[in-house]
Amino acid sequence: MIPALTAGGRPSDKTDEHGRSTLHFVALIVFYLLYLLLGAAVFSAIEQPYEQKLRQDLRLIKDTFLKEHLCLDPNNLEVFLKSVMDANSFGVSVLHNASGNVNWDFFSSLFFTSTVLSTTGYGHTVPLSQGGKLACIIYCSLGIPLTLMLLTAFLHRIFHLANVRPINYLTNRFGRERRNVAMVHASVVCLAVVICFFFIPAAIFTTMENWNYLEAFYFCFISLSTIGLGDFVPGEAVGQNYRELYKFAVTCYLLIGLLAMLLLLETVSELDVVQTCSRFFYPSTKAEFPEDEMAIMDKEQLPVSTISNQKPSSYDSIEPARDNVQVQ
């Protein structure tokens, strides 16, 4: 077989392209590390003064309480406070304990399973027993891949209806460039997701919970991005009206919202500008070495004498070679 020149040109061009891709990838890693350091500096500057003030306030409250109750042993108080804090970390509070909400009724358990299978995991309600921890490991080992499979199946069916069809219709209807139509369409999808799954739910949560609008919007973002810090959990207020129905509604919101976020990410990832930026950091998919990329020249480019002298025994020996022909 005769080696053919590849689209990349000389072998040194491929080496240069691979080197540039590696350099871009290293630059991306450095940028990400700097972004981590920047985030650490910003949050440290914002949150550390508040944390120090909160520590001082708690220390003052504790000292004042001990002065007012001299009969209390400070060591016994420490043991009591530690027990209260440990119980609170498991979602059990001593406040209003007689009328407090049960964490493991059916709808609360359904909310728990939806958060762990979607990998949100607020951490507010956690298994207390050893058997519960083991059951959680087994359940999530099977449930998380199943959830990803289900969301992917839903996404494939919705993506064609919500992305491919509108773009094709608008492109053919108005004769616009597909990349511009796709950009406008992605903006519309982004706006719709933000309004339907962030702004409107945040307004609803402000009426159902003792949260301001920023806290409610923060909860929506932390939940649908599957961060799930657990500092805000719906349906945990004492005396929550229609708590079971409310928990079920929030469960549906999280699952549908997660699907909407995946649809948005898939829509954005299909944009030409995003794919171009992504390829900027990827190595070339072409053969790295020239000897790995061989092709047979088209018969029209071979000398006539060469063709006439070739007498293949059958077409089976020709067809596989034709599939690898590279037109010059």
SULBELTA-V139860 format. One record per helix or strand of 2 or more residues. SS is the DSSP state (alpha for helix, beta for strand). FROM is the first residue (numbers start at 1). TO is the last residue. Records with the same first field share a line. If there is no record, write none. Layout:
# SULBELTA-V139860
SS->FROM-TO  FROM-TO
This chain:
# SULBELTA-V139860
alpha->11-68  74-89  97-99  106-117  130-174  178-208  213-224  243-269  272-279  290-292  299-301  304-309  316-322
